[in-house]
Amino acid sequence: MASKRLKIGMVLDTSLDPMDGVQQYVVTVGEWLRNQGHDVHYLVGETRTRQLPNIHSLSRNFNVRFNGNRTTIPMPTSRHKLRDFLERQQFDVLHVQIPHSPFMAQRLILAANDKTAVIGTFHVAPYNSLVYWGNWLLGYWLRPSLKRFDQILSVSSVARDFAKDTFKVNSKILPNVIDYPLFHTAKPLAKYDDGKLTLLSLGRLVPRKGCQLLLRAVHILSQDKSLPGFRVVICGKGPLLDKLKTYVSQNGIAQLVEFVGFVDEADKPRYYASADISIFPSSGGECFGIVLLEAMASGKAAVLAGDNPGYRSVMSPQTETLFDPKDANLLAEKLKGYLVDAASRHRLQDWGAKYSAGFDVAVVGRELVSIYGQALHKRRAQ
């Protein structure tokens, strides 16, 4: 069953327009499946700008804040409309991103015919107690659709444990994915080829992503005249931008720090390839760490990460790369070590390039297709 051409609906309640972690998973997996010959459709909330084949916007969405991020959730979608849509499409597999909405994805799941396999991937780790209890309550609301899943996967042990605690479901770990060749073959940007070492951070400029901690560490490093020449490149946008720029100006490190703004998906690999050290100081709310793997896949950067559960699940083979995301002095000390010790930096770069290859979508995707096939075989043998 796994080897035949499947018609697959990748289900995501929120919009496919932004390219956050879950959207990256959906698009990377979906386009790999399409390249393998499967008929892939995106069953999503209100999506306006994303250009991919077979996008079906099935709801109107509105903006909310969730788990320290801005996102969108769907308004109630007509059950009759969803049943008619599924009847016309006749999907073999619905692959649902969890947590999902009772107003769109749950209604899709419950409308699916008995011969359609329903697979879920759980993506969330708690940022605070409000998120924990909110998901606990959501788990009860979603109980009807949770019973319909043939297999639930989690992208990490952190997500698996959260799914068990809040949704009361058992899940198998199948990790997040990256397009390894895309990042591994990227060329550095010429503007950073001047002999200085480049420290890079990429992410939204919001408190939990920790850019303010990185800049405090840079201020500490700026006072050490024994260090080789370096620059700090901050990629991203967000509500903290003005505050961060003010800090840089007031602390005399403007000559070290460059804010490049939002970096789109096409340019991101070249920025990672331009870094000698990539730093991700997030304090929490991460269920995985796609950005860590993307940076490692370039083969050019040593990667340091805030010690939160999601990032630890990725970096567990090299825990010395983790740092307390509340301790700027510790981060400064770690950065100094890799700035002055080229051999250690290169060893970590080489390890990251090899390690991240195991998360390539072609590796993980083959196992996912096997899971689809097993679920379909079991369901259609009934």
C-alpha positions as CSV (number, residue, x, y, z in Angstrom):
1,M,0.0,0.0,0.0
2,A,2.8,2.4,0.8
3,S,4.3,2.2,-2.7
4,K,1.2,3.2,-4.6
5,R,0.3,6.7,-5.4
6,L,-1.6,8.2,-2.6
7,K,-3.9,11.2,-2.4
8,I,-2.9,13.0,0.8
9,G,-4.5,16.0,2.5
10,M,-2.1,17.9,4.7
11,V,-4.4,19.5,7.3
12,L,-3.5,22.8,9.0
13,D,-6.1,25.0,10.7
14,T,-4.0,28.1,10.7
15,S,-2.8,30.0,7.6
16,L,-0.1,28.7,5.3
17,D,1.1,32.2,4.6
18,P,3.7,32.6,7.4
19,M,6.6,30.2,7.4
20,D,6.8,29.3,11.1
21,G,7.8,25.8,12.3
22,V,4.6,24.0,11.7
23,Q,4.1,25.6,8.3
24,Q,7.7,24.6,7.4
25,Y,6.9,21.0,8.3
26,V,3.7,20.9,6.3
27,V,5.3,22.5,3.2
28,T,8.6,20.5,3.3
29,V,6.9,17.2,3.8
30,G,4.1,18.0,1.4
31,E,6.4,19.0,-1.5
32,W,8.7,16.0,-0.9
33,L,5.7,13.7,-1.1
34,R,4.6,15.5,-4.3
35,N,8.1,14.9,-5.8
36,Q,7.7,11.2,-4.9
37,G,4.6,11.1,-7.2
38,H,1.9,11.5,-4.6
39,D,-1.1,13.8,-5.1
40,V,-0.8,16.3,-2.3
41,H,-3.4,18.8,-1.2
42,Y,-3.2,21.5,1.5
43,L,-6.4,21.7,3.6
44,V,-5.8,24.9,5.5
45,G,-7.3,27.9,7.2
46,E,-7.5,31.2,5.4
47,T,-4.5,31.5,3.1
48,R,-3.9,34.3,0.7
49,T,-0.3,34.6,-0.5
50,R,1.3,31.1,-0.4
51,Q,1.8,29.8,-3.9
52,L,1.6,26.0,-4.1
53,P,-0.5,23.6,-6.1
54,N,-3.8,22.4,-4.5
55,I,-4.2,24.8,-1.6
56,H,-7.8,24.7,-0.3
57,S,-8.7,27.5,2.1
58,L,-11.5,26.0,4.1
59,S,-12.2,28.7,6.7
60,R,-12.1,32.4,7.6
61,N,-9.4,32.9,10.3
62,F,-8.8,35.5,13.0
63,N,-5.6,36.5,14.8
64,V,-4.8,35.3,18.4
65,R,-1.8,35.0,20.6
66,F,-0.8,31.5,21.5
67,N,2.3,30.0,23.3
68,G,4.2,33.3,23.0
69,N,3.5,33.7,19.3
70,R,0.9,35.3,17.1
71,T,-1.1,32.9,15.0
72,T,-4.6,32.5,13.5
73,I,-7.4,30.1,14.2
74,P,-10.4,29.3,12.1
75,M,-14.0,30.4,12.5
76,P,-16.6,27.6,12.5
77,T,-16.7,25.9,9.0
78,S,-19.8,24.4,7.6
79,R,-20.0,20.6,8.3
80,H,-22.0,20.2,5.1
81,K,-19.4,22.1,3.1
82,L,-16.6,19.9,4.5
83,R,-18.5,16.6,3.8
84,D,-19.1,17.7,0.2
85,F,-15.4,18.6,-0.2
86,L,-14.2,15.3,1.1
87,E,-16.8,13.4,-1.0
88,R,-15.4,15.1,-4.1
89,Q,-11.8,14.6,-3.2
90,Q,-11.7,11.0,-1.9
91,F,-8.4,11.3,0.1
92,D,-6.5,8.2,1.0
93,V,-4.8,10.0,3.9
94,L,-5.6,13.0,6.0
95,H,-2.4,14.2,7.8
96,V,-3.5,16.6,10.6
97,Q,-1.2,18.9,12.5
98,I,-2.1,18.8,16.2
99,P,-3.3,20.6,18.3
100,H,-6.1,21.2,15.9
101,S,-9.2,23.2,16.0
102,P,-12.7,21.9,16.9
103,F,-14.1,24.3,14.2
104,M,-12.3,23.0,11.1
105,A,-9.9,20.0,11.4
106,Q,-12.1,18.2,13.9
107,R,-15.0,18.5,11.6
108,L,-12.9,17.3,8.7
109,I,-11.8,14.3,10.6
110,L,-15.2,13.3,11.7
111,A,-16.5,13.7,8.2
112,A,-13.9,11.5,6.6
113,N,-15.1,8.1,5.3
114,D,-14.1,4.9,6.9
115,K,-11.5,4.0,4.2
116,T,-9.5,7.2,4.8
117,A,-6.5,6.9,7.1
118,V,-6.1,9.8,9.6
119,I,-2.6,10.5,10.8
120,G,-1.6,13.3,13.2
121,T,1.6,15.0,14.1
122,F,1.8,16.8,17.5
123,H,3.9,19.9,17.4
124,V,3.5,21.8,20.7
125,A,5.5,22.2,23.9
126,P,4.2,24.4,26.8
127,Y,5.5,27.9,27.3
128,N,3.6,28.6,30.5
129,S,0.9,27.2,32.7
130,L,-1.8,29.0,30.7
131,V,-0.8,27.1,27.6
132,Y,-0.7,23.8,29.5
133,W,-4.2,24.1,30.9
134,G,-5.5,25.6,27.7
135,N,-4.3,22.5,25.9
136,W,-5.7,20.2,28.6
137,L,-9.1,21.7,28.1
138,L,-8.8,21.6,24.3
139,G,-7.9,17.9,24.6
140,Y,-11.4,17.2,26.1
141,W,-13.0,19.2,23.3
142,L,-11.2,17.3,20.7
143,R,-11.9,13.9,22.2
144,P,-14.3,12.8,19.4
145,S,-11.7,13.4,16.7
146,L,-8.8,12.0,18.7
147,K,-10.6,8.6,18.7
148,R,-10.6,8.6,14.9
149,F,-6.8,8.8,14.4
150,D,-5.1,5.7,13.1
151,Q,-1.6,6.9,14.3
152,I,-0.4,10.0,16.2
153,L,3.2,11.1,15.9
154,S,5.1,13.7,17.9
155,V,8.1,15.7,16.6
156,S,10.1,15.2,19.8
157,S,10.0,13.6,23.3
158,V,8.9,17.0,24.7
159,A,5.9,17.1,22.3
160,R,5.1,13.4,23.0
161,D,5.0,14.0,26.8
162,F,2.9,17.1,26.4
163,A,0.5,15.2,24.1
164,K,0.2,12.5,26.8
165,D,-0.3,14.9,29.6
166,T,-2.9,17.2,28.0
167,F,-4.6,15.2,25.2
168,K,-4.2,11.8,26.9
169,V,-2.9,10.1,23.7
170,N,0.1,7.9,23.1
171,S,2.3,8.9,20.2
172,K,5.4,7.8,18.4
173,I,8.3,10.1,17.9
174,L,9.0,11.0,14.2
175,P,11.1,14.1,14.2
176,N,10.7,17.3,12.4
177,V,12.3,17.6,9.0
178,I,14.6,19.9,7.0
179,D,15.6,20.1,3.3
180,Y,19.2,19.1,4.0
181,P,20.6,19.6,0.4
182,L,19.1,23.1,0.3
183,F,21.1,24.2,3.3
184,H,24.2,22.1,2.8
185,T,24.9,23.4,-0.7
186,A,24.2,27.1,0.1
187,K,27.0,29.6,-0.6
188,P,28.0,32.3,2.0
189,L,27.1,35.9,1.3
190,A,30.0,37.8,-0.2
191,K,29.4,40.8,2.1
192,Y,30.6,38.8,5.1
193,D,33.7,37.5,3.5
194,D,36.1,40.1,5.1
195,G,38.1,38.0,7.6
196,K,35.8,38.8,10.6
197,L,34.0,36.0,12.4
198,T,30.2,36.1,12.0
199,L,27.8,35.4,14.9
200,L,24.3,35.0,13.6
201,S,20.9,34.7,15.3
202,L,17.7,34.2,13.3
203,G,14.2,34.4,14.8
204,R,11.3,36.6,15.7
205,L,12.2,39.5,17.9
206,V,9.9,38.6,20.8
207,P,10.9,38.1,24.5
208,R,10.9,34.3,24.5
209,K,13.3,34.1,21.5
210,G,16.0,35.7,23.7
211,C,17.7,38.2,21.4
212,Q,18.0,40.6,24.3
213,L,20.1,38.0,26.2
214,L,22.4,37.6,23.2
215,L,23.0,41.4,23.0
216,R,23.8,41.5,26.7
217,A,26.4,38.7,26.0
218,V,27.8,40.8,23.1
219,H,28.1,43.8,25.3
220,I,30.2,41.7,27.7
221,L,32.4,40.4,24.9
222,S,32.9,43.9,23.5
223,Q,34.9,44.8,26.6
224,D,37.4,41.9,25.9
225,K,40.1,43.3,23.6
226,S,41.8,40.0,23.3
227,L,39.1,38.5,21.0
228,P,39.5,38.2,17.2
229,G,37.4,40.6,15.1
230,F,33.7,39.6,15.0
231,R,30.3,40.9,14.0
232,V,26.8,39.9,15.1
233,V,24.0,39.6,12.5
234,I,20.5,39.7,13.8
235,C,17.9,38.3,11.3
236,G,14.2,38.8,12.1
237,K,11.6,41.3,12.9
238,G,9.2,41.8,15.8
239,P,7.9,44.1,18.5
240,L,11.2,44.2,20.3
241,L,13.2,45.7,17.4
242,D,13.2,49.3,18.5
243,K,14.1,48.3,22.1
244,L,16.9,46.1,20.9
245,K,18.3,48.9,18.7
246,T,18.2,51.3,21.6
247,Y,20.1,48.9,23.8
248,V,22.8,48.5,21.1
249,S,23.1,52.2,20.7
250,Q,23.2,53.0,24.4
251,N,25.8,50.3,25.2
252,G,28.3,51.3,22.5
253,I,28.1,48.1,20.4
254,A,26.4,49.5,17.3
255,Q,29.7,48.9,15.3
256,L,29.4,45.1,16.1
257,V,25.7,44.5,15.5
258,E,23.8,44.5,12.2
259,F,20.0,44.2,12.1
260,V,19.1,42.9,8.7
261,G,15.3,42.5,9.3
262,F,13.1,39.7,8.0
263,V,14.9,37.1,6.0
264,D,12.8,35.1,3.5
265,E,13.0,31.4,2.9
266,A,15.0,31.9,-0.3
267,D,17.8,33.9,1.4
268,K,17.9,32.0,4.7
269,P,20.3,29.2,3.6
270,R,22.9,31.8,2.5
271,Y,22.7,33.6,5.9
272,Y,23.3,30.3,7.8
273,A,26.2,29.5,5.4
274,S,27.7,32.9,6.2
275,A,27.9,32.3,10.0
276,D,30.8,30.9,12.0
277,I,28.6,30.6,15.1
278,S,24.8,30.5,15.1
279,I,23.1,31.3,18.4
280,F,19.4,30.5,19.3
281,P,18.8,31.8,22.9
282,S,15.1,30.9,23.2
283,S,13.9,30.5,26.8
284,G,11.1,28.0,26.1
285,G,7.9,27.2,24.2
286,E,9.9,25.1,21.7
287,C,8.8,21.6,20.9
288,F,11.7,21.0,18.7
289,G,14.4,23.1,16.9
290,I,14.2,23.2,13.1
291,V,16.4,26.3,13.1
292,L,19.2,24.5,14.9
293,L,19.2,21.7,12.3
294,E,19.0,24.2,9.4
295,A,22.0,26.1,10.7
296,M,24.0,22.9,11.3
297,A,23.1,21.6,7.8
298,S,25.1,24.4,6.3
299,G,28.2,22.8,7.6
300,K,29.7,26.2,8.2
301,A,28.4,27.2,11.7
302,A,28.9,25.9,15.2
303,V,25.4,26.1,16.8
304,L,24.7,27.2,20.4
305,A,21.2,26.9,21.8
306,G,19.2,28.0,24.9
307,D,18.7,25.1,27.3
308,N,14.9,24.6,26.9
309,P,13.3,21.2,26.6
310,G,12.7,21.3,22.8
311,Y,16.2,22.5,21.9
312,R,17.7,19.9,24.4
313,S,15.8,17.2,22.6
314,V,17.7,18.1,19.4
315,M,21.1,18.9,21.0
316,S,21.2,16.0,23.5
317,P,24.3,14.4,21.8
318,Q,26.2,17.6,22.3
319,T,24.9,19.1,25.6
320,E,27.9,21.4,25.9
321,T,26.3,23.5,23.2
322,L,23.4,24.4,25.5
323,F,23.4,27.4,27.8
324,D,21.1,28.8,30.5
325,P,18.9,31.2,28.5
326,K,18.8,33.6,31.4
327,D,22.5,33.9,32.0
328,A,24.3,36.4,29.7
329,N,27.6,35.8,31.3
330,L,27.5,32.1,30.6
331,L,26.6,32.7,27.0
332,A,29.4,35.2,26.7
333,E,31.9,32.7,28.1
334,K,30.7,30.0,25.6
335,L,30.9,32.4,22.7
336,K,34.4,33.5,23.7
337,G,35.5,29.9,23.8
338,Y,34.4,29.2,20.2
339,L,35.7,32.6,19.0
340,V,39.2,32.0,20.2
341,D,39.4,28.2,19.6
342,A,39.1,27.6,15.9
343,A,39.7,23.8,16.3
344,S,36.7,23.4,18.7
345,R,34.6,25.5,16.4
346,H,35.4,23.4,13.4
347,R,34.8,20.2,15.2
348,L,31.3,21.4,16.2
349,Q,30.6,22.5,12.6
350,D,31.6,19.1,11.3
351,W,29.5,17.2,13.8
352,G,26.5,19.4,13.1
353,A,26.7,18.8,9.3
354,K,26.8,15.0,9.8
355,Y,24.1,14.9,12.6
356,S,21.6,17.1,10.8
357,A,21.6,14.9,7.7
358,G,19.6,12.4,9.6
359,F,16.7,14.8,9.7
360,D,16.5,15.3,6.0
361,V,12.9,15.0,4.7
362,A,13.9,12.1,2.4
363,V,15.0,10.1,5.5
364,V,12.0,10.9,7.7
365,G,9.6,11.0,4.7
366,R,10.2,7.4,3.8
367,E,9.2,6.3,7.3
368,L,6.1,8.6,7.1
369,V,5.0,7.0,3.9
370,S,5.4,3.6,5.5
371,I,3.2,4.7,8.4
372,Y,0.6,5.9,5.9
373,G,0.6,2.6,4.1
374,Q,0.3,0.6,7.4
375,A,-2.6,2.6,8.5
376,L,-4.4,2.3,5.1
377,H,-3.8,-1.5,5.0
378,K,-5.3,-1.9,8.5
379,R,-8.2,0.3,7.8
380,R,-9.1,-1.2,4.4
381,A,-8.7,-4.7,5.6
382,Q,-11.5,-4.2,8.1
